Amino acid sequence: MTFRPVLALLLALTVTCTYAQSAAELGAGGNRKAAVWPLKPTTAQAQAAQLSARFLTRFHYDAQPLDDAMSAKIYADYFKLLDPDKVFFTQQDMDRFAPLKTKLDDAIWNEDLSAPFDIYNKFLQRAVQRMTYARSLLKNGFSFDGNESYQYDRKDAAWAKDDAALDALWRKRTMNDWLRLKLAGKSDDDIRKTLTKRYTNYIERVKQLDGDDAFQTFMTAYAETTDPHTDYFTPRKAEDFAIQMKLSLEGIGAQLQSRDDYTVIFSLVPGGPAEKSGKLKPGDRILGVGQGESGPITDVIGWRIDDVVNLIRGKKDTTVRLEILPADAGPDGKHEIVSLVRKKVNIEESAAKKKVIEVKDGGTVRKIGVIDLPSFYSDFGARSEGEKNYRSATRDVAKLVDELKAEGVQGIIMDLRDNGGGSLAEADSMTGLFNGKGPVVQVRDARGQVDVQGSDDAAPLWNGPFAVLVNRGTASASEIFSAAIQDRGRGLIIGTPTFGKGTVQTLIDLDRFSPDPEGKPQYGQLKMTVQEFFRINGGSTQIKGVTPDIEFPRNGDSKDFGESTYDNALPWTHIAPTSYQPDGDVKLYLPKLETLHDARIAKSPAWKLMLDELAQYKAMRAKTSVSLNFAKREAERKQLDALQASFRQRQKAIDGSDAFLKDEDSALDDGLDPSERSLKSELKQEKDAKNAPDVQLREAAHIVADEVGMLKADPKLASSILPPGSDYLAALAAAHKPAAAAAPSH
């Protein structure tokens, strides 16, 4: 869970009550009282910073002194978080701040955060100035007949020399905002209205940034300078992280979103109090929140969404009252009061799920089970307190495996695409569901001591054909699981090379060291790298990740995304392998599977379409600038429209579906920010994304089905690649026994 750059937060509006996203830093603009500027650090923040430094300089896996050299790194990262595209500060600003490069270490050790807060206050001032300037340009509009271009990818650009140079940059930036809407068919009056509202909302959001935001950003810069995966959480962020890990909270079960001055219900969590009440629906606007049966209603129009969420969340079995403006009512519609009793809400959307894919091979149909696991979650608190039914990814997956077995699947795929990891203990125990008893991972601490961790399960829950589907977003605990499956020869790894995160973090509650440990949380938590993990074969996933046995086409993100893109990532290394017994040998059947895979995709229209779409995606990502000439951009848009139309027609020819043909304009840039689109349109896009054809998963199912066919046809091969004592293996052997002789007739 990383803290995104502030500019990205300004542009990201969607947050949720059930899964705390970084966008909650900002929330909606509007009438809420702005933060008092200039922002000033609190005593608690200064103490938390120094306490964090004590841990990081002594107990971090790669402990580094907090000195002038580290200060310079923090300085650079701080500005990268604040202004990654270099559109707010000028070179003149940077020259004025230059003396602080070697002062940020002193700011932490001396409990004087005035320097980083001075930088943040200047950022706030510059952000408001820039948005105000952009808004002033809208009065006269623009001419798009020239040959100018706008460089939107500025991560490697130089700082603008002065305010005049920055004005020139923002004129082009605003021109591009206007041109995008113009290309989407908007009139000049509509464009002016939309952009005026957008820039005004940006200004209001900036004005709502407070001292917690400043401190979070600075501490993130320090934490991430030590290594890419160390992080700092303010008390509120710590609560959100806990919710993410345990997949539950105490509240009403509603996903919220900011739209203009309103907090809007985006969706309802199945089984939560909001859904069960039958009184709330997507699009309803929350105007106020009251505590208990009769507490006063607090007006929340224009509030940051994280503050609204904080009012709605609360202890189980307590009452919260919402003042609602129904979705179908106008601004002056009748308000309704909805009373709800908070309950423990399980976030099933982020939990493991299953489905069955039927693969046809001639006259044979094979059922392949798929388990989609978004993260390795665990309710650490409930587990430590001895709660019998604590939430656990391993427990959920075990239940799904049993259900898939009951449905008669012949192979299982664990889909770990975009699974960023989670609990190391869950990775160990889940590996046991498929490998049985044995080592899973080696963990080395800062002293160089190596601990071998594994599963104590005597026998695997599933011992039939198995595969793991991975991509660049598969990281950390997901890589531990995948590597253990690969090293033991238990199953196939299919997809693209993984992220390459080979470090282990622990969560330190800094409030345990507070002078008032029983008081209100004030210091937050530190997520600190304390160990490095290694495969049981002695190698590491650090930097290199896990290389699939059967590799799918890459999407080109590896140069921008993954451990290898971090300047301060730990290097790849290796240690001695541990003792382990392989379960099988993939090499015995991999060549045949690759041959079948290659032959199938060579004649697959769906695979060819995917390759063409990937090529288009890579071409779009390679661009760093756009023309500001209307005729040229219109020609490019028509060309792109024709290409996307051909993609949609090809998809329809493949599966007969017209789901992606009904709203053809949705595939093109509409020039709008997410919150400016209709809720109905956004919900449809989300639904379409979930229902979109998954060519890679389908092909992975074919590969596993091929394996099933090979094992059924060759019992000797099956005995070489399936775990000894496998009931799946026994079933195959029984199927190949000669039939008993018929009894003589009399």
C-alpha positions in Angstrom: 0.0 0.0 0.0 1.9 3.0 -1.2 1.2 6.7 -1.0 0.6 8.1 -4.4 1.9 11.5 -5.6 -0.2 14.4 -4.5 -1.0 15.4 -8.1 -2.3 11.9 -8.8 -4.5 12.3 -5.7 -5.9 15.5 -7.0 -7.1 13.7 -10.1 -8.3 10.6 -8.4 -11.8 11.0 -6.8 -13.1 7.5 -6.1 -12.8 6.1 -2.6 -14.6 3.5 -0.7 -16.0 2.9 2.8 -15.0 -0.7 2.6 -11.6 -0.6 1.0 -9.6 2.5 1.9 -7.8 3.9 -1.1 -5.2 6.6 -1.2 -7.6 8.9 -3.0 -9.3 9.4 0.4 -6.5 11.9 1.0 -8.6 14.5 -0.8 -12.3 13.9 -1.1 -14.7 16.4 -2.6 -14.3 20.0 -3.0 -17.0 22.3 -1.8 -18.2 24.4 1.1 -16.4 22.7 4.0 -14.2 25.1 6.0 -10.7 25.0 4.5 -7.6 24.1 6.5 -5.8 26.9 8.3 -2.8 28.0 6.2 0.1 28.0 6.6 0.1 24.4 7.9 2.1 23.8 11.0 3.5 20.5 12.4 2.2 19.2 15.7 4.4 18.0 18.6 3.0 14.4 18.1 4.1 14.5 14.4 7.6 15.6 15.3 7.8 12.8 17.9 6.5 10.2 15.5 9.1 11.2 12.9 12.0 10.9 15.3 10.6 7.6 16.7 10.4 6.3 13.1 13.9 7.3 12.5 15.2 5.4 15.5 13.6 2.2 14.2 14.7 2.7 10.6 18.3 3.5 11.5 18.7 0.6 13.9 16.3 -2.2 12.9 15.7 -1.9 9.2 17.0 -4.9 7.1 19.4 -2.5 5.3 19.7 0.1 8.0 21.2 3.4 6.8 22.1 6.5 8.9 19.8 9.5 8.7 22.5 12.0 7.7 23.1 14.6 5.1 23.3 12.0 2.3 20.0 10.5 3.3 18.5 14.0 3.6 19.3 14.7 0.0 17.5 11.5 -1.0 14.5 12.4 1.1 14.5 15.9 -0.5 14.4 14.5 -4.0 11.7 12.0 -3.2 9.6 14.6 -1.4 9.5 16.8 -4.5 8.8 13.8 -6.6 5.7 13.0 -4.5 4.5 16.6 -4.5 5.2 17.5 -8.1 6.1 14.4 -10.2 5.3 16.1 -13.5 7.1 19.4 -12.6 4.0 21.5 -13.2 3.8 23.5 -9.9 7.4 24.4 -8.9 9.8 26.4 -11.0 13.6 26.3 -11.1 13.5 29.5 -9.1 11.5 27.8 -6.4 14.0 24.9 -6.4 16.9 27.3 -6.0 15.3 28.8 -3.0 14.7 25.4 -1.4 18.2 24.1 -2.3 19.7 24.9 1.2 17.2 22.4 2.7 18.7 19.4 0.9 20.9 18.6 3.8 18.6 19.9 6.5 15.8 17.3 6.5 17.7 14.9 8.7 18.2 17.6 11.3 14.4 18.4 11.0 13.7 14.8 12.1 16.3 14.4 14.8 15.6 17.8 16.3 11.8 17.3 16.2 11.5 20.5 14.1 9.5 19.8 11.0 9.2 23.4 9.9 11.4 22.9 6.8 9.3 20.1 5.2 6.1 22.0 6.1 7.5 25.1 4.5 8.0 23.1 1.3 4.5 21.7 1.5 2.9 25.1 2.2 4.7 26.5 -0.9 3.3 23.5 -2.9 -0.3 24.4 -1.7 0.3 28.0 -2.8 1.6 27.1 -6.2 -1.1 24.5 -6.8 -3.8 27.2 -6.2 -2.0 29.7 -8.3 -1.7 27.3 -11.2 -5.3 26.2 -11.1 -6.4 29.8 -10.8 -4.3 30.7 -13.8 -5.7 27.8 -15.8 -9.2 28.9 -15.0 -8.5 32.5 -16.1 -7.5 31.2 -19.6 -11.0 29.9 -20.2 -12.6 33.2 -20.8 -11.2 33.8 -24.3 -10.8 30.2 -25.3 -8.1 28.9 -27.7 -7.2 28.6 -31.4 -6.2 25.1 -32.5 -4.9 26.0 -35.9 -1.2 26.2 -35.1 1.5 23.5 -34.9 2.0 23.5 -31.1 2.3 20.3 -29.1 1.9 19.5 -25.4 4.4 17.2 -23.6 2.3 15.4 -21.0 5.0 13.0 -19.8 7.3 15.3 -17.8 8.9 12.9 -15.3 12.3 13.5 -17.0 11.7 17.1 -17.9 13.6 20.0 -16.4 11.8 22.4 -14.1 10.3 25.5 -15.8 12.8 28.3 -15.5 10.3 30.8 -14.0 6.7 31.7 -13.7 6.5 32.9 -17.3 7.8 29.5 -18.5 5.3 27.7 -16.2 2.5 29.9 -17.6 3.4 28.7 -21.1 3.3 25.1 -19.9 -0.1 25.6 -18.3 -1.5 27.3 -21.3 -0.7 24.2 -23.3 -2.0 22.0 -20.5 -5.3 23.9 -20.4 -5.5 23.9 -24.2 -5.2 20.1 -24.2 -8.0 19.8 -21.6 -10.2 22.0 -23.9 -9.2 20.2 -27.0 -10.1 16.7 -25.5 -13.6 17.9 -24.8 -13.9 19.6 -28.2 -12.9 16.4 -29.9 -15.6 14.6 -27.9 -18.2 16.9 -29.5 -18.7 19.4 -26.7 -19.6 23.0 -27.5 -17.4 25.9 -26.4 -19.9 26.9 -23.7 -20.1 23.4 -22.3 -16.4 23.1 -22.3 -15.9 26.4 -20.5 -18.5 25.4 -17.9 -17.0 21.9 -17.4 -13.4 23.2 -17.0 -14.3 26.1 -14.8 -16.1 23.7 -12.5 -13.1 21.2 -12.7 -10.5 23.7 -11.8 -12.6 25.3 -9.1 -13.1 21.8 -7.5 -9.3 21.2 -7.7 -8.7 24.5 -5.8 -11.2 23.6 -3.1 -9.5 20.2 -2.7 -6.1 21.7 -2.3 -7.5 24.1 0.3 -8.7 21.1 2.3 -5.3 19.5 2.5 -4.1 19.7 6.1 -1.2 19.0 8.4 -1.8 15.2 8.3 -1.5 15.3 4.5 1.8 17.2 4.8 3.2 14.9 7.4 2.1 11.8 5.6 3.7 12.9 2.4 7.0 13.9 4.1 7.2 10.6 6.1 6.4 8.6 2.9 9.4 10.3 1.3 11.6 9.3 4.2 10.3 5.8 4.5 10.4 5.0 0.8 13.9 6.4 0.5 15.2 3.6 2.8 13.7 1.0 0.4 10.7 0.9 -1.9 8.4 -1.1 0.4 9.0 0.6 3.8 6.1 3.0 4.5 4.6 5.2 7.2 0.9 5.3 8.1 -0.9 8.1 10.0 -3.4 6.7 12.5 -6.2 6.9 9.9 -4.1 5.2 7.3 -3.2 2.5 9.8 -6.9 1.8 10.3 -7.4 1.6 6.6 -4.5 -0.8 6.2 -5.9 -3.1 8.9 -9.3 -3.1 7.0 -7.5 -4.1 3.8 -5.8 -7.0 5.5 -8.7 -8.5 7.4 -11.4 -7.7 4.7 -13.9 -6.5 7.3 -14.9 -3.3 9.1 -17.6 -2.1 11.4 -19.9 0.2 9.4 -22.9 0.2 7.0 -21.3 -1.5 3.9 -21.4 1.1 1.2 -18.8 2.1 -1.3 -18.7 5.9 -1.5 -17.5 8.3 -4.1 -17.1 12.1 -4.3 -19.0 14.0 -6.9 -18.9 17.8 -6.8 -19.9 18.8 -3.3 -21.6 15.5 -2.5 -20.6 12.2 -1.1 -22.5 9.7 -3.3 -23.3 6.0 -2.8 -21.5 4.2 -5.6 -22.5 0.6 -4.6 -23.7 -1.4 -1.7 -21.9 -4.3 -0.1 -24.0 -7.5 -0.4 -25.3 -8.5 3.0 -24.3 -5.2 4.7 -26.7 -3.0 6.7 -27.1 -0.5 3.8 -28.2 -3.2 1.4 -30.4 -5.0 3.8 -32.3 -1.8 4.7 -33.6 -1.5 1.2 -33.6 2.3 1.7 -30.4 3.2 -0.1 -29.3 2.8 -3.7 -26.4 3.9 -5.9 -26.5 7.6 -6.7 -28.1 8.6 -3.4 -26.3 11.7 -2.0 -25.3 11.9 1.6 -26.0 15.4 3.0 -25.5 14.8 6.7 -24.5 12.2 9.3 -25.9 11.8 12.8 -24.8 9.6 15.6 -27.3 7.5 17.6 -31.1 7.6 17.5 -31.3 11.4 18.2 -27.8 13.0 17.9 -27.6 16.1 15.8 -27.1 15.8 12.0 -23.7 17.1 10.9 -23.8 18.7 7.5 -21.2 17.0 5.3 -21.7 18.8 2.0 -18.3 19.6 0.6 -16.4 17.5 3.1 -13.4 15.4 2.3 -14.7 11.8 1.8 -12.3 10.3 4.4 -13.9 12.6 7.0 -17.4 11.5 5.9 -16.3 7.9 6.1 -14.9 8.5 9.6 -18.4 9.7 10.7 -20.2 6.7 9.2 -17.9 4.1 10.5 -18.3 3.1 14.1 -18.6 0.4 16.7 -20.8 -2.7 15.9 -24.4 -2.4 17.0 -24.4 1.4 17.2 -26.7 3.5 15.2 -25.9 6.1 12.5 -28.4 8.3 10.7 -27.9 9.5 7.2 -29.6 12.5 5.6 -30.1 11.5 2.0 -31.0 13.3 -1.2 -32.3 10.5 -3.4 -30.6 9.8 -6.7 -33.7 10.5 -8.7 -34.4 13.8 -6.9 -33.3 17.2 -8.1 -31.1 19.6 -6.0 -34.2 20.8 -4.2 -35.8 17.4 -3.8 -37.1 16.1 -0.5 -34.5 14.9 2.0 -34.9 11.5 3.7 -33.4 10.3 7.0 -32.2 6.7 6.9 -31.3 5.0 10.2 -28.9 2.1 10.2 -27.3 -0.1 12.8 -23.6 -0.7 12.1 -22.5 -4.3 11.8 -19.3 -6.1 10.9 -19.2 -6.0 7.1 -17.1 -8.5 5.2 -15.6 -7.2 2.0 -16.3 -10.1 -0.2 -15.4 -8.2 -3.4 -11.7 -8.5 -2.3 -12.0 -12.1 -1.1 -11.1 -15.3 -3.0 -13.7 -16.4 -5.6 -14.1 -19.4 -7.8 -15.6 -20.3 -11.2 -15.5 -23.3 -13.6 -14.4 -23.1 -17.2 -15.5 -25.9 -19.5 -12.9 -26.7 -22.2 -13.9 -28.6 -25.2 -11.4 -30.9 -26.9 -13.1 -32.7 -29.8 -15.9 -34.7 -28.2 -14.4 -34.3 -24.7 -15.4 -31.6 -22.2 -13.1 -31.0 -19.3 -14.0 -28.8 -16.3 -11.2 -26.6 -15.0 -11.7 -24.8 -11.7 -10.3 -21.2 -11.3 -9.7 -19.5 -7.9 -9.2 -15.8 -8.2 -7.2 -14.5 -5.2 -6.8 -10.7 -5.0 -4.5 -10.7 -1.9 -3.1 -12.9 0.9 -5.3 -11.4 3.5 -5.6 -12.4 7.2 -7.3 -10.9 10.3 -4.2 -10.8 12.5 -6.1 -9.3 15.4 -8.8 -11.9 15.6 -6.2 -14.7 15.1 -4.0 -13.4 18.0 -7.1 -13.2 20.2 -7.9 -16.8 19.6 -11.0 -16.2 17.6 -12.0 -19.6 16.1 -13.4 -18.3 12.8 -10.9 -15.5 12.0 -10.8 -14.5 8.3 -8.0 -16.1 6.3 -7.2 -16.4 2.7 -6.0 -19.9 3.2 -9.3 -20.9 4.9 -11.3 -19.3 2.1 -9.3 -21.0 -0.6 -9.6 -24.4 1.1 -13.3 -24.0 1.1 -13.4 -23.1 -2.6 -11.1 -26.1 -3.4 -13.6 -28.4 -1.6 -16.5 -26.9 -3.6 -14.6 -27.3 -6.9 -13.9 -30.9 -6.1 -17.5 -31.5 -5.4 -18.3 -29.9 -8.8 -16.0 -32.5 -10.5 -13.2 -30.3 -11.8 -10.2 -32.1 -13.3 -7.7 -29.3 -12.8 -7.4 -26.1 -10.9 -5.8 -22.7 -11.7 -4.9 -20.2 -9.0 -5.2 -16.8 -10.6 -2.7 -14.5 -8.9 -2.6 -11.8 -11.5 -2.3 -8.3 -9.9 -2.1 -10.0 -6.4 0.3 -7.7 -4.6 0.9 -10.0 -1.7 0.0 -9.7 1.9 0.6 -12.1 4.8 3.7 -14.3 4.6 2.1 -16.8 6.9 -0.9 -17.1 4.6 1.5 -17.8 1.6 3.1 -20.6 3.7 -0.2 -22.2 4.7 -1.8 -21.9 1.3 1.1 -23.5 -0.4 0.4 -26.5 1.8 -3.1 -26.9 0.3 -1.4 -27.9 -2.9 2.1 -29.1 -1.9 1.4 -30.7 1.4 4.0 -30.8 4.1 7.4 -29.3 3.4 9.5 -26.1 3.0 8.0 -23.1 1.2 10.4 -20.2 1.7 13.7 -19.3 3.3 13.8 -16.0 5.3 17.0 -14.2 6.1 17.2 -11.4 8.7 19.6 -8.4 9.0 22.0 -10.6 11.1 22.2 -13.1 8.2 20.4 -15.8 10.1 18.2 -18.0 7.8 14.9 -19.5 8.9 13.1 -22.1 6.7 9.4 -21.7 6.8 6.8 -24.1 5.4 3.6 -26.0 5.7 2.8 -28.6 8.3 -0.1 -30.1 6.4 0.5 -33.8 6.0 -1.3 -34.1 2.7 -2.4 -31.5 0.1 -6.0 -30.7 -0.3 -5.7 -30.8 -4.1 -3.3 -33.2 -5.7 -4.4 -33.1 -9.2 -3.3 -31.0 -12.2 -2.5 -27.5 -11.0 -1.3 -24.1 -12.5 -0.7 -20.6 -11.2 -1.5 -17.7 -13.5 0.7 -14.6 -12.9 1.6 -11.2 -14.4 3.8 -8.2 -13.6 1.4 -7.3 -10.8 2.0 -10.6 -9.0 4.2 -9.6 -6.1 5.7 -10.6 -2.7 3.6 -13.3 -1.0 2.2 -14.2 -4.4 5.7 -14.8 -5.6 6.6 -16.9 -2.6 3.6 -19.1 -3.4 4.4 -19.3 -7.1 8.1 -20.0 -6.6 7.4 -22.8 -4.1 4.9 -24.4 -6.6 7.5 -24.1 -9.3 10.5 -25.3 -7.3 8.7 -28.4 -6.0 7.5 -29.2 -9.5 3.9 -29.2 -8.2 2.4 -27.3 -11.1 2.8 -25.0 -14.0 3.5 -21.2 -13.7 1.8 -19.5 -16.7 1.8 -15.8 -17.7 4.4 -13.1 -17.6 7.4 -12.5 -15.3 6.3 -11.3 -11.9 7.1 -8.0 -10.0 10.3 -9.0 -8.3 9.6 -8.1 -4.6 11.7 -10.3 -2.4 11.5 -8.5 0.9 9.4 -9.0 4.1 7.9 -6.1 6.1 6.6 -6.0 9.6 4.1 -3.5 11.1 5.2 -1.5 14.1 2.6 0.3 16.2 4.4 3.4 17.2 1.7 4.2 19.8 3.1 1.4 21.9 5.9 3.8 22.6 3.8 6.8 23.4 3.9 8.4 26.8 0.2 7.8 26.9 -0.2 4.2 25.4 -3.8 4.0 26.5 -4.8 7.3 24.8 -6.0 8.2 21.3 -3.7 7.0 18.5 -1.4 9.8 17.5 1.9 8.3 16.2 0.6 6.0 13.6 2.4 2.8 12.3 5.6 2.0 10.5 5.7 -0.7 7.9 9.4 -1.6 7.8 11.5 -4.0 5.8 13.1 -6.5 8.2 13.9 -9.6 6.2 14.6 -10.9 2.7 13.1 -14.1 1.5 14.6 -16.7 -0.8 13.3 -19.6 -2.8 13.8 -23.1 -1.4 16.3 -23.7 -4.3 18.4 -20.8 -2.9 17.5 -18.2 -5.5 15.6 -15.0 -4.9 12.6 -13.4 -6.5 14.1 -10.0 -5.7 14.4 -8.0 -9.0 14.0 -11.1 -11.2 10.6 -12.2 -10.0 9.3 -15.6 -11.0 9.7 -16.6 -14.7 6.7 -18.6 -16.0 7.1 -22.1 -17.4 4.8 -21.0 -20.3 5.2 -17.3 -21.0 2.4 -15.1 -22.4 3.0 -11.8 -24.3 4.1 -8.9 -22.1 2.2 -5.6 -22.2 5.3 -3.4 -22.1 4.8 -2.1 -18.5 8.1 -3.7 -17.2 10.1 -0.6 -17.8 7.8 1.5 -15.6 6.5 -1.1 -13.2 8.3 -3.6 -11.0 11.1 -3.9 -8.5 13.7 -3.3 -11.2 12.4 0.2 -11.8 13.3 1.3 -8.3 16.7 3.0 -7.9 17.0 1.9 -4.2 15.8 -1.7 -4.6 18.0 -4.4 -2.9 20.1 -6.3 -5.5 19.5 -9.9 -6.5 21.4 -12.5 -4.5 21.2 -16.1 -3.5 21.9 -18.5 -0.6 22.3 -22.2 -0.2 19.2 -24.3 -1.1 17.3 -26.0 1.7 16.5 -29.7 1.7 13.2 -30.5 -0.1 11.7 -33.3 -2.0 10.2 -32.4 -5.5 6.6 -33.4 -6.0 7.0 -33.8 -9.8 9.0 -32.8 -12.8 7.4 -30.2 -15.1 10.1 -30.8 -17.7 8.5 -34.3 -18.4 5.4 -32.8 -19.9 6.2 -29.1 -20.6 7.5 -29.5 -24.2 4.3 -31.2 -25.3 2.2 -28.6 -23.6 4.1 -25.8 -25.2 3.7 -27.5 -28.6 -0.1 -27.7 -28.1 -0.2 -24.2 -26.8 1.7 -22.7 -29.7 -0.4 -24.6 -32.3 -3.6 -23.4 -30.6 -2.7 -19.7 -30.4 -1.4 -19.7 -33.9 -4.9 -20.2 -35.2 -6.8 -18.5 -32.5 -8.6 -15.3 -33.6 -9.0 -14.3 -30.0 -5.3 -14.6 -29.3 -4.5 -12.6 -32.5 -6.9 -9.9 -31.4 -5.3 -9.7 -28.0 -1.8 -9.3 -29.6 -3.1 -6.5 -31.8 -4.7 -4.8 -28.8 -1.5 -5.1 -26.9 0.5 -3.6 -29.8 -1.9 -0.6 -29.8 -1.6 -0.3 -26.1 2.2 -0.2 -26.3 2.1 2.3 -29.1 -0.1 4.6 -27.0 2.1 4.2 -24.0 5.2 5.1 -26.0 3.8 8.6 -26.7 4.9 11.4 -24.5 3.3 14.4 -26.2 0.2 15.3 -28.3 -0.5 17.8 -31.0 -2.6 20.9 -30.2 -3.8 21.2 -33.7 -7.5 20.3 -34.0 -7.4 18.9 -37.6 -4.4 16.7 -36.7 -5.9 15.4 -33.5 -9.3 14.8 -35.2 -7.6 12.7 -37.9 -5.8 10.7 -35.2 -9.1 10.3 -33.3 -10.8 9.0 -36.4 -8.0 6.6 -37.1 -8.2 5.3 -33.5 -12.0 5.1 -33.7 -11.7 2.9 -36.8 -9.1 0.7 -35.2 -11.2 0.2 -32.1 -14.3 -0.4 -34.1 -12.5 -3.1 -36.0 -11.4 -4.6 -32.6 -15.1 -4.7 -31.5 -16.3 -6.2 -34.7 -13.6 -8.9 -34.5 -14.6 -9.6 -30.9 -18.2 -10.0 -32.0 -17.2 -12.4 -34.7 -15.3 -14.5 -32.1 -18.0 -14.9 -29.5 -21.1 -13.3 -31.0 -21.3 -10.8 -28.2 -22.4 -7.2 -28.9 -21.9 -6.1 -25.3 -19.0 -3.8 -26.4 -20.8 -2.5 -29.5 -23.8 -0.8 -27.8 -21.9 2.3 -26.6 -19.2 2.8 -29.2 -18.2 6.3 -27.9 -17.2 4.8 -24.6 -14.1 3.4 -26.1 -12.8 6.9 -27.1 -11.5 9.7 -24.8 -14.5 11.8 -23.7 -12.2 14.4 -22.1 -13.9 14.0 -18.7 -12.5 13.3 -15.2 -14.1 10.2 -13.5 -16.4 12.2 -11.3 -17.7 14.2 -14.3 -19.2 11.1 -15.9 -22.6 9.9 -15.1 -22.7 7.3 -12.3 -24.7 5.0 -14.7 -22.0 5.2 -17.2 -19.3 4.5 -14.7 -21.2 1.5 -13.3 -21.6 0.2 -16.8 -17.9 0.5 -17.5 -17.1 -1.4 -14.3 -19.6 -4.1 -15.3 -18.2 -4.4 -18.8 -14.7 -4.7 -17.5 -15.7 -7.6 -15.3 -17.5 -9.3 -18.2 -14.8 -8.7 -20.8 -13.4 -11.8 -22.4 -10.3 -13.0 -20.6 -8.3 -14.6 -23.3 -5.3 -15.4 -21.2 -7.3 -17.1 -18.5 -9.1 -19.1 -21.2 -5.8 -20.2 -22.7 -4.5 -21.2 -19.3 -7.5 -23.4 -18.8 -6.8 -25.0 -22.2 -3.2 -25.7 -21.1 -4.4 -27.4 -17.9 -7.0 -29.3 -19.9 -4.2 -30.5 -22.2 -2.3 -31.7 -19.1 -5.4 -33.6 -17.9 -5.7 -35.3 -21.3 -2.0 -36.3 -21.2 -2.2 -37.7 -17.7 -5.3 -39.7 -18.5 -3.6 -41.2 -21.6 -0.3 -42.0 -19.8 -0.5 -43.3 -16.2 3.2 -43.6 -16.1 3.6 -39.9 -16.8 1.0 -39.1 -14.2 2.9 -41.0 -11.5 6.0 -39.0 -12.3 4.4 -35.5 -12.0 1.6 -35.9 -9.4 2.3 -36.1 -5.6 2.8 -39.6 -4.3 -0.3 -41.1 -2.7 -2.5 -38.7 -4.7 -6.1 -39.7 -4.8 -6.2 -38.1 -8.2 -3.4 -40.5 -9.2 -5.2 -43.4 -7.7 -8.4 -42.6 -9.7 -6.4 -42.5 -12.9 -4.8 -45.8 -12.1 -8.2 -47.4 -11.4 -9.5 -46.1 -14.7 -6.7 -47.9 -16.6 -7.1 -51.3 -14.9 -8.4 -54.0 -17.2 -12.1 -54.8 -16.7 -12.8 -58.0 -14.6 -13.7 -61.1 -16.6 -17.4 -61.7 -16.9 -18.9 -64.5 -14.8 -19.8 -67.6 -16.8 -23.5 -67.9 -17.6 -25.5 -71.0 -16.7 
